[in-house]
Amino acid sequence: METQYEKLEREDSITDSSSEDEEQEIEKELADVTFEELQKARSNGAHAFIQKPKEDKKLKRANKNRPMEASSKKPVSAFREVIQAPKKVVRDPRFESLCGTLDPEGFKKRYNFLYENDLPAERQALKKELKKYKDLKRISEIEERISWVDKQMKSDSTKNIDTSILTNHKKKEREAAKQGKRPFYLKKSEIRKQRLIEKYNQLKSSGKLEAFVEKRRRRNAAKDHRYMPYRRSGDAE
């Protein structure tokens, strides 16, 4: 028969062994913890802060024909791929190699009829239509369209001048290259300068140079007038 003293001694040895096992487990867990986390735990008084992360249970189906059961405690993600739909690929022809490269000279040759025939004819038709209407809203719409047509025609004439300057320059440089000279490439500032010279020669030959200069002078004077100081009515002379 086991005495009461032996029983108590055996229970103490069991508790000691269990406490030793717990201490060993705690030491193993604390081995991976940083010093900063330990300091935070001491300052907050949270001694039992170390817990092994719970492994996510893999969701299983009771049957392949049944849906997968998920826990209602976990929040559902905002975006879920319910049906795998084909992704729409948007292509911009300006930056796609599949659409080829832009040929400005070829484009100009193919669509030159728009600038030579269609736009001037549309401008004349709009001018005639402007005289018929008295509605201010309709008149403003027609005037906006006329200004757009004028802008397109003006930009086309500027592009034509730039193209002619570049083509003439390329011809000269090709001839110079045949003679063994190094090619010289025109900068945008040089093209702008030659364009102004070309415009000056055109105005001078047509006899509109003085009118153009006067118009430009009045426009610049109006711009300067806005920044000029003016006298207040209360100031003494």
C-alpha positions in Angstrom: 0.0 0.0 0.0 1.2 3.5 -1.0 1.3 5.9 1.9 -0.1 9.4 1.7 3.4 10.9 1.9 4.5 8.9 -1.2 1.4 10.0 -3.1 2.1 13.6 -2.4 5.8 13.1 -3.4 4.7 11.5 -6.7 2.2 14.3 -7.5 4.9 16.9 -6.8 7.4 15.1 -9.2 4.7 15.1 -11.9 3.9 18.8 -11.5 7.7 19.6 -11.5 8.2 17.6 -14.7 5.2 19.3 -16.4 6.4 22.7 -15.3 9.9 21.9 -16.7 8.3 20.9 -20.0 6.4 24.2 -20.1 9.5 26.2 -19.3 11.4 24.4 -22.1 8.6 25.2 -24.6 8.5 28.9 -23.5 12.3 29.0 -24.0 12.0 27.6 -27.5 9.3 30.2 -28.4 11.4 33.0 -26.9 14.4 32.0 -28.9 12.9 33.5 -32.1 11.5 36.6 -30.5 13.4 39.9 -30.9 14.7 42.0 -28.1 12.3 44.9 -29.1 9.2 42.7 -28.8 10.4 41.5 -25.4 10.8 45.1 -24.2 7.3 46.0 -25.5 5.9 43.0 -23.6 7.5 44.0 -20.4 6.4 47.6 -20.7 2.8 46.6 -21.5 2.7 43.8 -18.9 1.7 41.3 -21.6 3.7 38.2 -20.6 1.6 35.7 -22.6 1.9 37.5 -25.9 3.7 34.8 -27.7 1.4 32.4 -29.5 2.0 30.1 -32.4 0.2 31.3 -35.5 -2.8 29.1 -36.2 -2.4 27.3 -39.5 -5.2 28.0 -41.9 -7.3 25.0 -42.4 -7.6 24.0 -46.0 -11.1 24.2 -47.2 -12.4 20.9 -48.4 -15.5 19.7 -50.1 -17.7 16.9 -48.8 -18.3 16.0 -52.4 -16.9 17.2 -55.7 -20.4 18.4 -56.8 -20.9 20.4 -53.6 -19.7 24.0 -53.1 -16.7 24.6 -50.8 -17.7 25.5 -47.2 -16.0 28.7 -45.8 -16.1 30.2 -42.4 -18.5 33.1 -42.0 -16.1 34.8 -39.5 -13.6 35.6 -42.2 -14.3 38.7 -44.3 -14.9 38.1 -47.9 -12.5 39.9 -50.3 -14.0 42.8 -52.3 -12.8 41.4 -55.7 -13.4 37.8 -56.5 -13.0 36.2 -59.8 -16.3 34.4 -60.1 -16.2 33.8 -63.9 -13.0 33.8 -65.9 -13.9 36.3 -68.6 -11.5 37.0 -71.5 -9.6 40.2 -70.8 -10.2 43.1 -73.3 -7.0 44.3 -74.9 -7.2 48.0 -75.8 -4.9 49.0 -78.7 -3.9 52.5 -79.6 -2.9 52.7 -83.3 -0.5 55.6 -82.6 1.8 53.4 -80.4 1.2 49.9 -81.8 3.8 48.3 -84.0 1.1 46.1 -85.5 -0.4 49.2 -87.2 2.8 50.2 -88.9 4.6 53.5 -88.8 3.2 56.9 -89.9 4.3 58.3 -93.2 3.6 62.0 -93.1 4.4 62.6 -96.8 2.2 59.7 -97.9 -0.6 60.8 -95.6 -0.4 64.3 -97.0 -0.6 63.0 -100.6 -3.5 60.7 -99.9 -5.6 63.3 -97.9 -4.5 66.5 -99.7 -8.0 66.9 -101.2 -9.4 67.6 -97.7 -7.3 70.8 -97.4 -7.4 71.9 -101.0 -11.1 71.2 -101.9 -13.3 70.1 -98.9 -12.3 72.6 -96.2 -12.4 75.7 -98.5 -15.8 74.6 -99.9 -17.1 74.0 -96.3 -15.9 77.5 -95.3 -17.8 79.1 -98.1 -21.0 77.2 -97.3 -20.7 78.1 -93.7 -20.3 81.8 -94.6 -23.5 81.7 -96.7 -25.3 79.8 -94.0 -24.3 82.4 -91.4 -26.2 85.2 -93.2 -29.5 83.2 -93.1 -29.8 82.6 -89.4 -30.8 85.1 -86.7 -30.6 82.7 -83.7 -27.6 83.7 -81.6 -26.9 80.1 -80.5 -26.9 78.8 -84.1 -24.7 81.8 -85.2 -22.1 81.0 -82.5 -22.0 77.4 -83.5 -21.3 78.3 -87.1 -18.7 80.8 -86.1 -16.9 78.2 -84.0 -16.9 75.8 -87.0 -15.5 78.5 -89.3 -12.7 79.2 -86.8 -11.9 75.5 -86.6 -11.8 75.3 -90.4 -9.5 78.3 -90.6 -7.2 76.8 -88.0 -6.9 73.6 -89.9 -6.1 75.4 -93.2 -3.6 77.6 -91.4 -1.9 74.6 -89.8 -1.8 72.8 -93.1 -0.1 75.8 -94.8 2.5 75.9 -92.0 3.2 72.2 -92.4 3.5 72.6 -96.1 6.1 75.4 -95.7 8.0 73.3 -93.2 7.9 70.2 -95.5 9.2 72.2 -98.5 12.0 73.7 -96.4 13.1 70.3 -95.2 12.9 68.7 -98.7 15.0 71.6 -100.2 17.5 71.2 -97.4 17.8 67.4 -97.8 18.4 67.9 -101.6 21.3 70.3 -100.9 22.7 68.0 -98.2 22.6 65.0 -100.5 24.6 66.9 -103.1 27.0 68.0 -100.5 27.4 64.5 -99.1 28.3 63.3 -102.6 31.2 65.8 -102.6 32.4 64.4 -99.3 31.0 67.0 -96.9 29.5 66.2 -93.6 25.6 66.5 -93.4 24.0 69.3 -91.5 20.7 68.7 -89.8 18.2 71.6 -89.4 17.0 72.4 -85.9 13.5 73.5 -85.2 14.7 77.1 -84.5 16.3 77.2 -88.0 13.2 75.9 -89.6 11.1 78.6 -87.8 13.6 81.3 -89.0 13.4 80.1 -92.6 9.6 80.0 -92.4 9.5 83.6 -91.2 11.7 84.6 -94.1 9.5 82.7 -96.5 6.4 84.5 -95.1 8.1 87.9 -95.4 8.9 87.3 -99.0 5.3 86.2 -99.8 3.8 89.3 -98.1 6.3 91.6 -99.9 5.6 90.1 -103.3 1.8 90.3 -102.7 1.9 93.9 -101.4 0.4 93.0 -98.0 3.5 93.6 -96.0 2.6 97.1 -94.7 -0.9 96.0 -93.7 0.5 92.9 -91.9 3.1 95.0 -90.0 0.5 97.6 -89.0 -1.9 94.9 -87.7 0.9 93.2 -85.7 1.9 96.6 -84.3 -1.6 97.4 -83.1 -1.9 93.9 -81.5 1.4 94.3 -79.6 0.4 97.8 -78.5 -2.9 96.5 -77.1 -0.9 93.8 -75.2 1.5 96.4 -73.8 -1.3 98.7 -72.8 -2.7 96.1 -70.3 0.6 96.2 -68.3 1.0 100.0 -68.3 0.3 101.8 -64.9 -2.7 104.1 -64.8 -3.4 107.2 -62.7 -6.1 106.8 -60.0 -9.0 109.3 -59.9 -8.1 110.5 -56.3 -4.4 111.1 -57.0 -3.3 114.8 -57.1 -1.7 116.0 -60.3 
